[in-house]
Amino acid sequence: MRQEGPILVAGGGIGGLSAALGLARAGFQVTVLERSAQLGEIGAGIQLGPNAFQAFDALGVGDEARAMAVYVDRLRLMDALTAEDIASIDLTEPFRRRFGNPYAVVHRGDLHGVLLRACQASEQITLRTGAGVTGYEQDGSTVVARLSSGEAVRGAVLIGADGLWSRIRARVVGDGAPRVTGHTTYRSVIPTEAMPEDLRWNAATLWAGPKCHIVHYPLSGWKQFNLVVTYHNDAPEPVAGQPVAVEEVMAGFTHVHPRAQSIIRHGRDWKLWVLCDRDPVERWVDGRVALLGDAAHPTLQYLAQGACMAMEDAVVLSQEMAAHPGALETALEAYRRRRVLRTARVQLQSREVGDHIYHPSGPHAALRNAIMSAKSRDQWYDAIAWLYGDTGLETGPNGARVASPSSVAA
């Protein structure tokens, strides 16, 4: 495929590597520019809905992704004040038949490793570390990425997959710093034997309480449990990955049931993140430059869709670039049009879920419990069909159907 230099991808995280894979499969040469000295992922577990597996298949890593995932049987919602069940969503065969793929949980590092190995195996992808992109210039036919070292790298297109604090977004959108929510998340990963035996459920479990919640699920072939707890502490500024003592974590959960508190006490090596997002915007594209993943639509964790949306972006971007090989600016705009409303809905509904499902108190929480406990299995499936069933990945340019295998894990 003839092009004016490689496609440049700023950022070697899940979104950037997914974009590189998709573009390489579409026939493009790709250069990934990662600012860190080595390619890797920090954090712990993430949840993957059926839409993630649809993206894995389109990116050519479906088998590898399925092999490293843990398949949970339920999404389980507990009341953190009473330790009683509120509701659960069956994720077994009926769910897989409805949505064509499973629901799973994985360690973020394991997922990144699947994508990284696929990129390393591709002759069309060049991976560069220590190559942070600080800005860009373009002349109508090429883009020059400016690196922190002073080097200039020329390509046909620049994809900004450089995360929440994207330097590319600063130029494309110019909307300043992210929005600080005042919610702080604490993360821990513990050996399975350290998790109370009566809580070793094969479920992605959420304990909802006033201005707080707790999440846990198994990881890495049941060798570990992921613990994530969040509470409103009005944190004034962003923090990422800072080690904290368990006493600080417990401070936000003194009002919940002892059984819920016991989960936190089993955590170790806690680290905190102050949650941030941004308002949805329509401007993702500047000529031959486009945003992807958190650089385009950073979202809160409450729908577990950050990585999934980035991978969906990568699939759609690749489809549109392949469909418009001689008109790359047209391709970027087509990509933006296909993605902007879906990702905006995820951003906004993630906020609503955090405020109105995970964290309410009093009559608001009682109403939540009553409504959610009354839903049947099929009503739950109908409620989440917009997210897991209507992804738009199957439909390419001009409404054409895109072939994408969708095998279901056993």
C-alpha positions in Angstrom: 0.0 0.0 0.0 1.5 3.3 -1.1 1.7 6.0 1.6 3.8 9.0 2.5 5.7 7.4 5.3 4.5 5.2 8.2 1.4 5.8 10.3 2.8 7.3 13.6 1.1 6.2 16.8 2.0 8.3 19.9 1.7 6.0 22.9 2.4 2.3 23.5 -0.4 1.4 25.9 -3.4 -0.8 25.1 -4.9 1.8 22.7 -1.7 2.5 20.9 -0.7 -1.1 20.4 -4.3 -2.0 19.3 -4.2 0.8 16.7 -0.8 -0.4 15.5 -2.1 -4.0 15.1 -5.2 -3.0 13.3 -3.4 -0.6 10.9 -0.8 -3.3 10.2 -3.5 -5.8 9.4 -5.0 -3.2 7.0 -1.7 -3.1 5.1 0.0 0.0 6.6 3.5 0.5 8.0 3.3 1.7 11.5 5.8 3.3 14.0 4.8 3.4 17.6 6.4 6.2 19.6 6.4 5.5 23.4 7.8 8.0 25.9 8.7 5.4 28.5 12.0 3.5 28.5 10.2 0.2 28.1 6.8 -0.9 27.0 4.5 -2.1 29.8 1.4 -1.4 31.8 0.8 -0.4 35.4 -2.3 -1.1 37.3 -4.0 -4.4 38.0 -7.2 -6.1 36.8 -9.6 -4.9 34.1 -13.0 -6.2 33.0 -13.6 -7.2 29.4 -17.1 -7.3 28.0 -18.2 -9.1 24.8 -17.3 -6.0 22.8 -13.7 -6.4 23.8 -13.6 -9.9 22.4 -15.1 -8.7 19.2 -12.3 -6.2 18.9 -9.7 -8.9 19.8 -10.9 -11.0 16.9 -10.8 -8.0 14.5 -7.2 -7.3 15.6 -6.1 -10.9 15.1 -5.4 -11.8 18.8 -8.7 -13.4 19.7 -7.2 -16.8 20.6 -4.4 -15.4 22.7 -6.8 -13.1 24.6 -9.2 -15.9 25.3 -6.4 -18.1 26.6 -5.2 -15.7 29.3 -8.7 -14.5 30.5 -10.6 -15.6 33.6 -14.3 -16.2 32.8 -16.5 -15.1 35.6 -20.1 -16.5 36.0 -21.8 -13.4 37.3 -21.7 -9.7 37.7 -22.8 -9.4 41.4 -24.0 -6.3 43.2 -24.0 -6.3 47.0 -25.2 -3.8 49.5 -22.1 -2.7 51.4 -24.2 -1.5 54.5 -26.1 -4.8 55.0 -23.9 -7.3 53.2 -27.0 -8.5 51.3 -27.3 -9.4 47.7 -29.0 -6.7 45.5 -28.8 -8.3 42.1 -26.7 -10.3 39.7 -26.3 -10.7 36.0 -25.8 -14.3 34.6 -22.7 -14.3 32.4 -22.9 -18.0 31.4 -24.3 -19.6 28.3 -27.4 -17.4 28.0 -25.3 -14.3 28.1 -22.9 -15.7 25.5 -25.7 -16.7 23.2 -27.2 -13.2 23.4 -24.0 -11.2 22.8 -21.9 -13.7 20.9 -18.9 -13.5 23.2 -18.0 -14.0 26.9 -17.4 -11.6 29.8 -14.0 -11.9 31.4 -11.4 -10.4 33.7 -7.7 -10.1 33.1 -4.6 -8.6 34.5 -3.8 -5.4 32.6 -0.2 -6.5 32.1 -1.3 -9.8 30.6 -3.6 -8.0 28.1 -0.8 -5.6 27.2 1.5 -8.5 26.8 -0.8 -10.2 24.2 -0.9 -7.0 22.2 2.8 -6.3 22.5 3.8 -9.8 21.4 1.6 -9.5 18.3 3.1 -6.1 17.5 6.7 -7.5 17.9 5.8 -10.3 15.6 4.6 -8.0 12.8 7.2 -6.9 10.2 5.0 -3.8 9.5 5.3 -2.4 13.0 8.3 -0.6 14.5 8.3 0.0 18.2 10.3 2.8 19.7 10.8 3.6 23.4 12.1 6.7 25.0 10.3 8.6 22.2 7.8 10.9 23.8 5.8 13.0 21.3 5.5 16.6 22.5 3.9 18.2 19.4 3.5 18.0 15.7 3.5 19.9 12.4 1.8 19.1 9.1 2.0 20.3 5.6 -1.1 18.7 4.0 0.6 15.6 2.8 2.7 14.5 5.8 2.9 15.0 9.6 6.1 15.6 11.6 6.0 14.4 15.2 8.3 16.3 17.5 9.9 14.2 20.2 11.2 15.3 23.6 14.7 14.6 22.4 14.4 17.2 19.7 14.1 14.6 16.9 11.5 15.0 14.2 9.8 11.8 12.9 7.8 12.1 9.6 4.8 10.1 8.7 1.6 10.0 6.7 -0.7 10.3 9.8 -0.3 10.8 13.5 -2.6 9.0 16.0 -2.6 10.4 19.5 -3.0 7.5 21.8 -1.1 9.1 24.6 -3.6 9.0 27.3 -5.4 11.3 29.7 -2.7 13.9 29.7 -2.2 13.7 25.9 0.1 16.3 24.4 -1.6 15.6 21.0 -5.0 16.5 22.5 -3.6 19.7 23.9 -3.0 20.8 20.3 -6.1 19.3 18.7 -8.6 20.3 21.4 -6.8 22.7 23.7 -9.2 22.1 26.6 -6.7 22.3 29.5 -6.3 19.8 32.4 -8.7 16.9 33.0 -11.6 17.2 35.3 -10.8 16.0 38.9 -13.8 14.1 40.3 -12.8 14.1 43.9 -13.2 10.3 43.9 -10.1 8.3 44.9 -9.5 4.7 43.9 -7.2 2.3 45.8 -5.9 -0.9 44.1 -4.4 -4.0 45.4 -3.7 -7.5 44.1 -3.4 -10.4 46.6 -2.8 -14.1 46.4 -6.0 -16.1 46.2 -5.2 -17.8 49.5 -5.2 -14.4 51.2 -8.8 -13.7 50.1 -11.4 -14.9 52.7 -12.6 -18.3 51.5 -16.2 -17.4 51.8 -15.6 -14.5 49.3 -13.7 -16.4 46.6 -16.6 -16.1 44.2 -16.3 -16.6 40.5 -17.8 -13.2 39.9 -17.0 -9.6 39.3 -18.4 -8.4 42.6 -19.3 -4.8 43.5 -20.3 -3.7 47.1 -22.2 -0.5 46.8 -22.2 1.9 49.7 -22.8 5.6 50.5 -20.1 7.5 48.6 -18.0 4.4 48.3 -17.7 1.0 46.7 -15.6 -2.2 46.7 -14.8 -4.4 43.7 -13.1 -7.8 43.6 -12.6 -10.7 41.2 -10.1 -13.5 40.4 -7.2 -13.0 38.1 -4.4 -14.9 36.3 -5.8 -18.4 36.4 -7.2 -17.8 39.9 -3.7 -17.2 41.3 -4.7 -13.7 42.5 -7.6 -11.6 43.4 -8.0 -8.0 42.2 -9.2 -5.5 44.8 -10.4 -2.0 43.9 -12.0 0.3 46.4 -13.2 3.8 45.7 -14.6 6.6 47.9 -15.4 10.3 47.7 -12.7 12.2 49.6 -12.8 15.4 47.7 -9.2 14.9 46.5 -8.2 18.3 44.9 -5.6 17.2 42.4 -4.6 14.2 40.2 -2.5 11.5 41.7 -1.5 8.2 40.0 0.0 5.1 41.5 1.0 6.5 44.9 1.7 3.9 47.6 -0.6 4.3 50.7 -1.1 2.5 54.0 -4.1 0.3 54.6 -5.3 2.7 57.3 -5.8 5.5 54.7 -7.8 3.1 52.6 -10.0 2.0 55.5 -10.8 5.6 56.4 -13.4 5.8 53.7 -15.1 2.6 54.7 -15.7 2.9 58.5 -19.5 3.1 57.9 -19.9 -0.2 55.9 -20.6 -3.7 57.0 -17.7 -5.6 58.8 -17.8 -8.2 56.1 -17.1 -5.6 53.4 -14.4 -4.0 55.6 -12.7 -7.4 55.9 -12.0 -7.5 52.2 -10.0 -4.3 52.5 -8.0 -5.5 55.4 -6.7 -8.4 53.4 -5.2 -6.1 50.7 -1.5 -5.3 50.6 0.7 -2.8 48.8 -2.2 -0.5 48.2 -1.7 2.3 45.6 -4.0 5.2 44.9 -5.3 7.1 41.9 -7.4 10.2 42.0 -10.0 9.7 39.3 -10.2 12.2 36.4 -12.1 12.4 33.1 -13.1 15.0 30.6 -16.3 16.2 29.0 -17.1 14.7 25.6 -15.9 16.7 22.6 -16.5 16.5 18.9 -13.1 17.7 17.7 -10.8 14.6 17.5 -9.2 15.4 14.2 -6.8 18.1 12.9 -6.0 17.4 9.3 -3.8 14.2 9.4 -3.8 14.0 13.2 -6.5 12.1 15.2 -7.0 11.1 18.8 -7.8 7.6 20.1 -8.6 6.0 23.5 -8.2 8.1 26.6 -6.7 11.0 24.6 -10.0 11.3 22.8 -12.6 10.3 25.4 -11.2 9.6 28.9 -13.9 8.0 31.0 -14.4 7.0 34.6 -14.1 3.3 35.5 -17.8 2.7 36.4 -18.8 0.9 33.2 -15.4 -0.9 32.9 -15.0 0.3 29.4 -11.8 2.4 29.1 -9.7 -0.3 27.5 -12.7 -1.7 25.5 -13.4 1.7 24.0 -9.8 2.2 23.0 -9.7 -1.2 21.2 -13.0 -0.4 19.5 -11.5 2.8 18.3 -8.5 0.9 16.9 -10.8 -1.4 14.9 -12.9 1.4 13.4 -9.8 3.5 12.6 -8.2 0.6 10.8 -11.4 -0.1 8.8 -11.7 3.5 7.7 -8.0 3.9 6.8 -8.2 0.7 4.7 -11.4 2.1 3.0 -9.8 5.4 2.1 -6.1 4.7 1.3 -5.7 7.7 -1.0 -7.7 10.1 1.2 -6.4 9.7 4.7 -7.9 12.9 6.1 -11.3 11.6 4.9 -10.6 8.4 6.7 -9.8 10.1 10.0 -13.0 12.1 9.8 -15.1 9.0 9.0 -13.5 7.3 12.0 -14.4 10.2 14.2 -18.0 10.2 13.0 -18.4 6.5 13.7 -17.0 6.8 17.2 -17.9 10.1 18.8 -21.5 9.4 19.9 -20.9 6.0 21.3 -17.9 7.1 23.3 -19.7 10.2 24.6 -22.5 7.9 25.8 -20.0 5.8 27.7 -18.3 8.9 29.2 -21.6 10.4 30.4 -23.2 7.2 31.6 -20.1 6.2 33.5 -20.5 9.3 35.6 -24.2 8.6 36.1 -23.5 5.0 37.2 -21.0 6.2 39.7 -23.3 8.7 41.3 -26.6 7.0 41.1 -25.9 3.2 41.3 -22.6 2.7 43.1 -22.6 5.5 45.6 -26.1 6.7 46.7 -27.5 6.5 50.3 -30.8 6.5 52.1 -34.0 6.4 50.0 -32.0 6.7 46.8 -30.1 3.6 47.6 -33.3 1.8 48.7 -34.9 2.7 45.4 -31.8 1.4 43.5 -32.1 -1.9 45.4 -35.8 -2.3 44.7 -35.4 -1.5 41.0 -32.3 -3.6 40.3 -33.5 -6.6 42.4 -36.7 -6.8 40.4 -35.1 -7.2 36.9 -35.2 -10.5 35.2 -32.2 -12.0 33.4 -33.6 -10.9 30.0 -34.4 -7.4 31.3 -30.8 -7.1 32.3 -29.6 -8.2 28.9 -31.9 -5.7 27.2 -30.6 -3.0 29.5 -26.9 -3.6 28.5 -27.5 -4.5 24.8 -26.5 -0.9 23.7 -23.1 -1.5 25.2 -22.3 -5.1 24.4 -24.5 -5.9 21.4 -24.6 -2.8 19.3 -20.9 -1.9 19.0 -20.8 -0.7 15.4 -17.6 -2.7 14.7 -19.4 -5.1 12.3 -20.4 -2.2 10.0 -17.6 -0.6 8.0 -17.7 2.3 5.5 -20.9 3.0 3.7 -22.7 0.4 5.9 -20.8 -2.5 4.5 -20.6 -5.6 6.8 -17.1 -6.4 8.0 -16.2 -10.0 8.5 -15.0 -10.6 12.0 -14.8 -14.1 13.7 -16.7 -14.3 17.0 -15.9 -17.6 18.6 -17.2 -18.2 22.1 -15.0 -19.4 24.8 -15.9 -22.7 26.4 
